[in-house]
Amino acid sequence: MIPLLFEVLTFIVSFAVVCLTLFLFYAYKSTSTYPDLKRHDSEKFYFDTGTKTKRRFPDYMDKPTLDLSVIVPAYNEETRLPIMMAETMEYLEERQTSDPSFTYEVLIVDDGSKDITTEIGLRQSEKYGSDKVRVLTLHKNKGKGGAVRMGILSSRGKNILFVDADGASKFSDLDKLEASMTALLSVDRSDEKKYKKLSKHHGPVAIVCGSRAHLEKDSIAERSFFRTVLMIGFHFVVWFFCVRGIRDTQCGFKLLTRGAALLLFRNLHVERWAFDVDLLFLAQTFGVPVAEVAIQWQEIEGTKMVPVWSWLQMGRDILLIRLRYSLGIWKFNEDVQMQEFDTIIEHCANKKKKNSEIITPSTGYVKIFHQSSM
């Protein structure tokens, strides 16, 4: 009996070691050390509905020229996007009317959609002008996090809000996020070495997360027992491995200073559902101040998430986030100046030329125009 138990234990231990080895091999081989920030050539341009030409997006290293950039990641959102944009533009236009000094842009990022999401976005651009609404169509699907990253790298705002295309959150709650951002930035952090270093390189850095945590009791009452267990398990995994102090990491309504957005999204490795966890894990690692604000939210039909499967995928990604950063498989860099040195050199060279290019969609003919027209 004892030899049999010994053999069983030996088999279990051996099997566990093999599984762990294979998992570590997968964790190492299925990724790259630094995020891939390369862009397809078509992703460098937007269609100007006024001039009927394609124009180059500004470089993310340029100084911000607007107060606010709104990034809207959209995948197959031809139905929900027009409703969300109507509410968004109504708020932004009314705010600009009451305060003419307020400037903004909305960047719709079509994440490789198979429907007419891009066309819907271009109708908005034609209605409000390409200076206010621009469409970035990705060459292929990158995932929500990848779409938000590409939008941020194409933006012009001092502050950057990313918001889901489903219209589940009430856009006017931006006021609450901005008030919290002002409070965060007014705190004296002269004794915090991490923050002083970050602010020296990136200017003010902070994140404010919209939160649905206050609605959790009501949502539990409406969910099945199994889905409730999965939700609680997911929150525990997030808390245990990656992010503490934030009750709702997944709400798609987050406001960032430009410095924080560029720092974090240029270091972001996860591009799909769990990207918010990676984002907040990096923020807490770097010492970026984070606040959470309750917002209004409603369930909207048409979610792209498959409840059980998507949560399992996110659980796997959360484990990999902690593992890969802990083992040094993933690396990050606080100093933007040290990344993509060749891009910075090219950027400086382009600045000396003081010009950019327009490509007409019909002929592809390149015309030169002065940089100030951006």
Protein Blocks (a to p, Z undefined) as FASTA:
>chain_A
ZZmmmmmmmmmmmmmmmmmmmmmmmmmmmpcfbdcfbdcfklmpccdfklopacddddfk
bccfbfbdcddddehillmmmmmmmmmmmmmmmmmmmmmmbccddddddehiablmlmmm
mmmmmmnopklpccdddfbdebjklmmmmmmmmccbfbdcdddfklmacfklmmmmmmmm
mmmmmpccklmmklmmmmmmnopaddddddfklmmmmmmmmpcfklmmmmmmmmmmmmmm
mpghiablmbccdcddfklmmmmmmmpmblblmlmmmmmmmmmmnopacdddddddddde
hiabdfklmmmmmmmmmmmmmmmmmnomaccdfblmlgokllmmmmmmmmmnopacdddf
klopacdddfklZZ
